[in-house]
Amino acid sequence: MNIAGKPYRTIWAEGTGVCIIDQRALPHAFVIERLTRWEEAATAIRDMRVRGAGLIGATAGWGMALAARQAAASGDPGLLTTAAAGLNATRPTAVNLAWATRRVLAACLELRDPGERAARAEQEARRIADEDADMCRRIGEHGLPLIERIHAANPGRPVRILTHCNAGWLAFVDYGSATAPIYAAHDRGIPLEVWVDETRPRNQGASLTAWELGNHGVPHTVIVDNAGGHLMQNGQVDLVITGADRVTRCGDAANKIGTYLKALAASDNHLPFYVALPSSTFDWNMRDGLREIPIEQRDASEVHSISGWDGSRVTTVRLTPEHSPAANYGFDVTPARLIRGLITERGVCPASEEGVLSLFPEHATTTDRCRPQSP
């Protein structure tokens, strides 16, 4: 992604540290923060300075690399497992996090020399980030034909796409998942209009997706979360694409709260609803998303208050009565039956165990099959 003409990834190594973009400051300021300890990486994930499935995984990978460097300096051989546990505890829903920490541990724990461990951990963290960017690029290639077909059938107007939350470049290392086909179509010259849900309570759509699309020159309009159904009913949406934080081997998808309602509205209006994800977001051990996927409950302050730009600075104001309690569920689960297809780096497949395994046959290791879902 280019910002003011300069290419950026969302995370990169610099000297003995790792740089991230503090997403809490966007869209009003572009702030780069440098991390030098695994504890700082954990804080960045927990406080949503970085967020999104792929970027959480990449940050966890780099956090493990920082931990390996700290362990080499301190002589504490148990620091890596301590760091893995600490990082894994920050955000429970995104499966990429634990996947990344396990991967770095597996790569370097076999080595006895602390310096070699640190070098191997950094190498694996780089691989995780590079692979994430490449997988998202390929998601764009495989999702592009979906948009091309709609454009071919309606050549006189833009293709109208609705998305929810931020599953873009800022949620991954580059390109994004749900936005990767959008960027690919825009770069191909296909006229687009993207409806951007504001995505309460953190407003990642209004703050992050809109900022991204604007920087890339993609036409878009920010809408309140509850406007999506109205637009679908009135023929203003051709396609819905969202990302995901965890997808079961049977195709159930956990994503930002409100995604399930968009899928219901799309189904009622006979519109295609797709979920875009790299394979690192699959949880191959889970089959029933509603029963098994942990749903993060975040601090009630995110519901009670809202932050915005008052013309000179970012300020926070309270929305709710002082003594009214608030519940803040971070995610919901969209059942596979409501999902037209999954867009992955290997292609597009039905949201079913058979569909997923047709692209990822190496995970067909069990006879315990998914149960059919009720319509």
Buried (B, 14 or more C-beta within 10 A) or exposed (E): BEEEEEEBBBBBBEEEBBBBBBBBBBBEEEEEBEBBBBBBBBBBBBEBBBBBBBBBBBBBBBBBBBBBBBBBEEEEEEBBBEBBEBBBEBBBBBBBBBBBBBBBBEBBBEBEEBEBBBBBBBEBBBBBBBBBBBBBBBBBBBBBBBBBEBBEEEEEEBBBBBBBBBBBBBBBBBBBBBBBBBBBBBEEEBBBBBBBBBBBBBBBBBBBBBBBBEBBEBEBEBBEBEBBBEBBEEEBBBBBBBBBBBBBBBBBBBBBBBBBBBBBBBBEBEBBBBBBBBBBBBBBEBBBBBEBBEBBEBEBEBBBBBBEEEEEEEEEEEEEEEEEEBEBEBBBBBBBBBBBBBBBBBBBBBBBBEBBBBBBEEBBEEEEEBEEBEE
